[in-house]
Amino acid sequence: MLLLMEEVTPQEGQQRMQQGALLVDVREQSEYDDLHAEGATLLPLSELESRFSELPTDKELVMICRSGARSKQAGEYLMQNGYSKVVNLGGGTMAWAEAGLPTEGESS
């Protein structure tokens, strides 16, 4: 069964966080340390299969990576494993930073 995941803009992603959604960054630790959206939780794609159960099922999850490809893959995996409230942040961290939204990390 093909599940379609909604894609949101950085501004929509931030708005959803303010409403209680969890921003999940699926890049690797070094990428996250360099620059990430403020408030993002790190769960690398390479660890997703073994750690996805750490993510809450009762909150909306906004998935983010560098440009949107890995987060889409991660979100689809979560949806296949029983998560229903999952969206992808289109354009990823690059779009988030370009939109002038708050970032943290060594490059911010």
SERO-493804 format. One record per residue (C-alpha): residue number from 1; y negated, x, z. Coordinates in steps of 0.1 Angstrom, whole numbers, padded with zeros to 4 digits, always signed. Each point is the difference from the previous one (the first is absolute). Layout:
N
+-----+-------+-------+-------+
:   n :     Y :     X :     Z :
+-----+-------+-------+-------+
: NUM :     Y :     X :     Z :
...
+-----+-------+-------+-------+
***
This chain:
108
+-----+-------+-------+-------+
:   n :     Y :     X :     Z :
+-----+-------+-------+-------+
:   1 : +0000 : +0000 : +0000 :
:   2 : -0033 : +0014 : -0010 :
:   3 : -0027 : -0003 : +0027 :
:   4 : -0036 : +0002 : -0011 :
:   5 : -0022 : +0018 : +0024 :
:   6 : -0037 : -0008 : +0001 :
:   7 : -0024 : +0028 : -0007 :
:   8 : -0033 : +0001 : +0020 :
:   9 : -0032 : +0020 : -0004 :
:  10 : -0010 : +0026 : +0026 :
:  11 : -0026 : -0025 : +0013 :
:  12 : +0026 : -0028 : +0003 :
:  13 : +0024 : +0025 : +0017 :
:  14 : -0026 : +0009 : +0026 :
:  15 : -0008 : -0037 : +0005 :
:  16 : +0037 : -0008 : +0006 :
:  17 : +0001 : +0029 : +0025 :
:  18 : -0029 : -0016 : +0019 :
:  19 : +0021 : -0032 : +0001 :
:  20 : +0030 : +0019 : +0015 :
:  21 : +0019 : +0015 : -0029 :
:  22 : +0015 : +0034 : +0003 :
:  23 : -0010 : +0026 : -0026 :
:  24 : +0031 : +0022 : -0008 :
:  25 : -0005 : +0033 : -0017 :
:  26 : +0032 : +0011 : -0018 :
:  27 : -0011 : +0035 : -0010 :
:  28 : +0013 : +0032 : +0015 :
:  29 : -0015 : +0014 : +0033 :
:  30 : -0020 : +0028 : -0018 :
:  31 : -0016 : -0026 : -0023 :
:  32 : -0008 : -0023 : +0029 :
:  33 : -0015 : +0029 : +0020 :
:  34 : -0022 : +0009 : -0029 :
:  35 : -0016 : -0034 : -0004 :
:  36 : +0010 : -0036 : +0009 :
:  37 : -0015 : -0034 : +0005 :
:  38 : -0013 : -0005 : +0035 :
:  39 : +0026 : -0018 : +0021 :
:  40 : +0029 : +0006 : -0023 :
:  41 : +0035 : +0005 : +0015 :
:  42 : +0021 : +0028 : -0016 :
:  43 : +0035 : -0008 : -0011 :
:  44 : +0010 : +0023 : -0028 :
:  45 : +0019 : -0015 : -0029 :
:  46 : +0026 : +0027 : +0005 :
:  47 : +0007 : -0014 : +0034 :
:  48 : -0004 : -0037 : -0008 :
:  49 : +0037 : -0009 : -0003 :
:  50 : +0008 : +0014 : +0035 :
:  51 : -0032 : -0011 : +0017 :
:  52 : -0012 : -0033 : -0016 :
:  53 : +0013 : -0020 : +0030 :
:  54 : -0028 : +0016 : +0020 :
:  55 : -0024 : -0022 : -0019 :
:  56 : -0008 : -0035 : +0014 :
:  57 : +0013 : -0030 : -0019 :
:  58 : -0026 : -0024 : +0015 :
:  59 : -0030 : +0018 : -0014 :
:  60 : -0013 : +0004 : -0036 :
:  61 : +0006 : +0035 : -0013 :
:  62 : -0025 : +0015 : -0024 :
:  63 : +0017 : +0029 : -0017 :
:  64 : -0020 : +0030 : -0012 :
:  65 : +0007 : +0034 : -0016 :
:  66 : -0021 : +0024 : -0021 :
:  67 : -0004 : -0023 : -0031 :
:  68 : +0022 : -0031 : +0006 :
:  69 : +0034 : +0009 : -0016 :
:  70 : +0020 : +0012 : +0031 :
:  71 : -0015 : -0027 : +0022 :
:  72 : +0011 : -0026 : -0026 :
:  73 : +0035 : +0015 : +0001 :
:  74 : +0001 : -0001 : +0038 :
:  75 : -0013 : -0035 : +0001 :
:  76 : +0026 : -0012 : -0024 :
:  77 : +0027 : +0017 : +0022 :
:  78 : -0014 : -0018 : +0031 :
:  79 : +0000 : -0034 : -0018 :
:  80 : +0037 : +0006 : -0010 :
:  81 : +0007 : +0006 : +0037 :
:  82 : -0014 : -0032 : +0014 :
:  83 : -0037 : +0007 : +0003 :
:  84 : -0020 : -0029 : -0014 :
:  85 : -0037 : +0010 : +0006 :
:  86 : -0004 : +0031 : -0020 :
:  87 : -0028 : +0009 : -0024 :
:  88 : -0009 : +0031 : -0019 :
:  89 : -0034 : +0017 : +0001 :
:  90 : -0009 : +0005 : -0037 :
:  91 : -0013 : +0035 : -0008 :
:  92 : +0011 : +0013 : +0034 :
:  93 : -0019 : +0024 : +0022 :
:  94 : -0020 : +0013 : -0029 :
:  95 : -0014 : -0035 : -0007 :
:  96 : -0005 : -0005 : +0038 :
:  97 : -0021 : +0031 : +0002 :
:  98 : -0019 : -0007 : -0032 :
:  99 : -0009 : -0035 : +0014 :
: 100 : -0017 : +0019 : +0029 :
: 101 : +0023 : -0014 : +0026 :
: 102 : +0007 : +0021 : +0031 :
: 103 : +0024 : +0029 : -0003 :
: 104 : +0014 : +0026 : +0024 :
: 105 : +0015 : +0034 : -0005 :
: 106 : -0009 : +0035 : -0009 :
: 107 : -0017 : -0010 : -0033 :
: 108 : -0020 : -0029 : +0014 :
+-----+-------+-------+-------+
***
